[in-house]
Amino acid sequence: MAGLSIWHVIIFLIVVVLLFGTSKLKNLGKDIGGAVKDFKKTMHDDENEKLPAPRTVKAEPATVKTTKTE
């Protein structure tokens, strides 16, 4: 059987909890969440700075010139 089964994942999670403890994992989760939030905020701020102010362009109606050929 190739790949990861649900048992592999459960055993891995148990080992991680035993090694690091729940308090360290909780702090790690908070730190990662804060970093992701700051990254998204920075990306959003950068997009707003790069966008130029909208311009208003007045366009005149197009005229169609027809020529008669023989």
Rosetta constraint file for C-alpha pairs under 8 A:
AtomPair CA 4 CA 8 HARMONIC 5.91 0.50
AtomPair CA 4 CA 9 HARMONIC 7.09 0.50
AtomPair CA 5 CA 9 HARMONIC 6.73 0.50
AtomPair CA 6 CA 10 HARMONIC 6.23 0.50
AtomPair CA 7 CA 11 HARMONIC 6.09 0.50
AtomPair CA 8 CA 12 HARMONIC 6.11 0.50
AtomPair CA 9 CA 13 HARMONIC 6.19 0.50
AtomPair CA 10 CA 14 HARMONIC 6.25 0.50
AtomPair CA 11 CA 15 HARMONIC 6.24 0.50
AtomPair CA 12 CA 16 HARMONIC 6.24 0.50
AtomPair CA 13 CA 17 HARMONIC 6.19 0.50
AtomPair CA 14 CA 18 HARMONIC 6.16 0.50
AtomPair CA 15 CA 19 HARMONIC 6.10 0.50
AtomPair CA 16 CA 20 HARMONIC 6.05 0.50
AtomPair CA 16 CA 21 HARMONIC 7.72 0.50
AtomPair CA 17 CA 21 HARMONIC 4.99 0.50
AtomPair CA 17 CA 22 HARMONIC 6.13 0.50
AtomPair CA 17 CA 25 HARMONIC 7.60 0.50
AtomPair CA 20 CA 24 HARMONIC 5.95 0.50
AtomPair CA 20 CA 25 HARMONIC 6.61 0.50
AtomPair CA 21 CA 25 HARMONIC 6.47 0.50
AtomPair CA 22 CA 26 HARMONIC 6.01 0.50
AtomPair CA 23 CA 27 HARMONIC 6.25 0.50
AtomPair CA 24 CA 28 HARMONIC 6.02 0.50
AtomPair CA 25 CA 29 HARMONIC 6.06 0.50
AtomPair CA 26 CA 30 HARMONIC 6.35 0.50
AtomPair CA 27 CA 31 HARMONIC 6.16 0.50
AtomPair CA 28 CA 32 HARMONIC 6.13 0.50
AtomPair CA 29 CA 33 HARMONIC 6.03 0.50
AtomPair CA 30 CA 34 HARMONIC 6.08 0.50
AtomPair CA 31 CA 35 HARMONIC 6.16 0.50
AtomPair CA 32 CA 36 HARMONIC 6.20 0.50
AtomPair CA 33 CA 37 HARMONIC 6.16 0.50
AtomPair CA 34 CA 38 HARMONIC 6.14 0.50
AtomPair CA 35 CA 39 HARMONIC 6.08 0.50
AtomPair CA 36 CA 40 HARMONIC 6.20 0.50
AtomPair CA 37 CA 41 HARMONIC 6.22 0.50
AtomPair CA 38 CA 42 HARMONIC 6.09 0.50
AtomPair CA 39 CA 43 HARMONIC 6.17 0.50
AtomPair CA 40 CA 44 HARMONIC 6.14 0.50
AtomPair CA 41 CA 45 HARMONIC 6.14 0.50
AtomPair CA 42 CA 46 HARMONIC 6.12 0.50
AtomPair CA 43 CA 47 HARMONIC 6.33 0.50
AtomPair CA 44 CA 48 HARMONIC 6.50 0.50
AtomPair CA 45 CA 49 HARMONIC 6.41 0.50
AtomPair CA 46 CA 50 HARMONIC 6.37 0.50
AtomPair CA 47 CA 51 HARMONIC 6.50 0.50
